[in-house]
């Protein structure tokens, strides 16, 4: 679950293009601790190399990246000032696209902000039902929240299965190989039986 926001980019001294952006990521530890999906806004850098434009390296921003692209970092920080931490309202799936756009226009960009909307701001654009649904989402009692939690559980299960497969392949690759280059001898196919009378020596034996 992710969404790039507040992007800013530019080349370094070697011509490597760095794009600083924000991604929405599930905080697994806080999600388990609070019993609901908790999403953090995490800064990342995407690196594009001049001699190999098809290769894209994406890493979490650290001090080395800030020193490597100081102007890009400054531009990113300026754009990031307007980014509010929290769960984007898009994740409240009971909202239509028009409702999401309206909420953003009104400055409500996260589920947390919607949940805290005062009674004096309840109107046709921000309804009481929308606020109630936002609170249900944050309390972990809504269908949207339940679906997200089921998705997390499924992904964790799939990830565990993939790790087991990789470990198995690594063990197979590290296993000793016989001199003939085969781990196990090939099964010799049974020769087909010949039809007709048996040889004389076989008949007299």
C-alpha positions in Angstrom: 0.0 0.0 0.0 1.7 3.1 -1.1 1.3 6.4 -2.8 4.0 8.8 -4.0 3.6 12.4 -2.9 5.6 15.6 -2.8 8.1 14.5 -5.5 11.2 16.5 -6.3 14.1 15.4 -8.5 17.4 16.4 -10.1 20.9 15.0 -11.1 23.9 14.7 -8.9 27.5 15.4 -9.9 27.8 12.1 -11.8 24.5 12.6 -13.6 22.6 10.1 -11.5 19.0 11.4 -11.3 17.5 11.3 -7.8 13.7 11.6 -7.2 12.7 12.3 -3.6 9.2 11.3 -2.9 6.9 10.1 0.0 5.3 6.7 0.1 2.4 5.6 2.3 3.5 2.4 4.1 1.8 0.1 6.7 3.5 0.3 10.0 3.4 -3.4 11.0 4.4 -2.9 14.6 1.9 -0.2 15.3 -0.8 -2.0 13.4 -0.4 -5.0 15.6 -0.1 -2.9 18.8 -3.2 -0.7 18.1 -5.4 -3.3 16.5 -5.9 -1.2 13.4 -4.0 -0.4 10.2 -1.5 2.4 10.9 0.0 4.1 7.9 3.2 6.2 8.0 4.5 8.7 5.4 8.0 7.5 4.6 10.5 9.5 2.4 12.2 7.5 -0.4 14.6 8.3 -3.2 14.4 6.7 -6.7 17.8 6.7 -8.5 18.0 6.6 -12.3 21.4 6.0 -13.9 22.3 7.8 -17.1 24.0 4.8 -18.8 21.3 2.4 -17.7 17.9 4.2 -17.6 15.9 1.0 -17.3 17.5 0.3 -13.9 15.7 2.0 -11.0 17.0 1.8 -7.4 14.6 2.8 -4.6 15.9 3.4 -1.1 14.8 5.1 2.1 16.3 8.5 2.3 19.3 8.8 4.6 21.9 11.5 5.3 24.1 10.3 2.4 21.2 10.9 0.0 20.6 14.4 1.4 24.3 15.3 0.9 24.4 13.8 -2.6 21.3 15.8 -3.8 21.2 18.8 -1.4 19.1 21.0 -3.8 16.6 18.2 -4.4 16.4 17.5 -0.7 15.6 21.2 0.0 12.9 21.3 -2.7 11.4 18.0 -1.4 11.4 19.4 2.2 9.6 22.5 1.0 6.9 20.5 -0.7 6.7 18.0 2.2 5.7 20.8 4.6 2.2 20.6 3.3 2.0 16.8 3.8 -0.1 15.8 6.8 0.8 12.5 8.5 -2.0 10.0 8.8 -4.1 7.5 6.7 -5.1 9.1 3.4 -8.8 9.5 3.0 -8.6 7.4 -0.2 -8.3 4.4 2.0 -11.8 4.9 3.4 -13.4 3.0 0.5 -17.0 4.0 1.3 -16.1 7.4 -0.1 -16.6 8.2 -3.8 -13.9 9.9 -5.8 -15.9 13.1 -5.8 -16.2 13.0 -2.0 -12.5 12.4 -1.7 -11.8 15.4 -4.0 -14.2 17.6 -2.0 -12.6 16.6 1.3 -9.1 17.4 0.0 -10.4 20.8 -1.3 -11.6 21.5 2.2 -8.2 20.6 3.7 -9.3 17.2 5.0 -6.7 14.8 3.6 -6.5 12.0 6.2 -9.0 9.7 7.9 -7.8 11.1 11.3 -8.8 14.6 10.3 -12.2 13.5 9.1 -12.8 11.6 12.4 -12.1 14.8 14.4 -14.4 17.0 12.3 -16.4 19.2 14.7 -20.2 19.4 14.7 -20.0 23.0 13.5 -18.3 21.7 10.2 -20.9 19.0 9.5 -22.7 19.8 6.3 -23.7 18.3 2.9 -20.0 17.9 1.9 -18.8 16.5 5.3 -21.6 14.4 6.6 -22.1 12.9 10.1 -22.1 9.4 8.5 -18.7 10.1 6.9 -17.3 11.1 10.3 -18.8 8.1 12.0 -17.3 5.8 9.3 -13.9 7.4 9.8 -14.1 6.8 13.6 -15.1 3.1 12.9 -12.1 2.7 10.6 -9.7 4.1 13.2 -11.3 1.8 15.9 -10.8 -1.2 13.7 -14.5 -2.0 13.5 -15.4 -1.1 9.9 -15.5 -3.4 6.9 -12.7 -1.4 5.2 -10.5 -1.9 8.2 -11.3 -5.6 8.5 -10.6 -6.1 4.8 -7.2 -4.4 5.1 -6.3 -6.6 8.1 -7.3 -9.7 6.1 -5.1 -8.5 3.3 -2.2 -8.0 5.6 -2.6 -11.5 7.1 -2.8 -13.0 3.6 0.4 -11.2 2.5 2.2 -12.3 5.6 1.2 -15.9 4.9 2.4 -15.6 1.3 5.6 -14.0 2.3 6.3 -16.9 4.8 5.6 -19.4 2.0 8.0 -17.7 -0.4 10.7 -17.5 2.2 10.4 -21.3 2.8 10.7 -21.9 -1.0 13.8 -19.8 -1.2 15.4 -21.6 1.7 14.6 -24.9 0.1 16.2 -23.8 -3.2 19.2 -22.6 -1.4 19.7 -25.9 0.4 19.3 -27.7 -2.9 21.9 -25.5 -4.6 24.3 -26.0 -1.7 24.0 -29.8 -1.6 27.1 -31.7 -2.7 27.1 -33.0 -6.3 28.4 -36.5 -7.4 31.4 -36.8 -9.8 29.1 -37.3 -12.7 27.4 -34.0 -12.0 24.1 -35.6 -10.7 22.8 -35.6 -7.2 21.0 -38.9 -7.8 21.6 -41.7 -10.3 19.2 -41.8 -13.2 16.8 -44.6 -13.2 17.6 -47.1 -15.9 14.7 -47.8 -18.1 13.6 -51.4 -18.3 14.5 -53.1 -21.5 11.4 -54.2 -23.5 10.7 -57.9 -23.5 11.5 -59.7 -26.8 8.7 -61.7 -28.3 9.1 -65.3 -29.6 10.9 -68.4 -28.4 13.6 -68.0 -25.7 17.2 -68.7 -26.7 18.3 -72.4 -26.5 20.7 -71.7 -23.6 17.9 -70.1 -21.6 15.6 -73.0 -22.3 18.1 -75.6 -21.1 19.1 -73.7 -18.0 
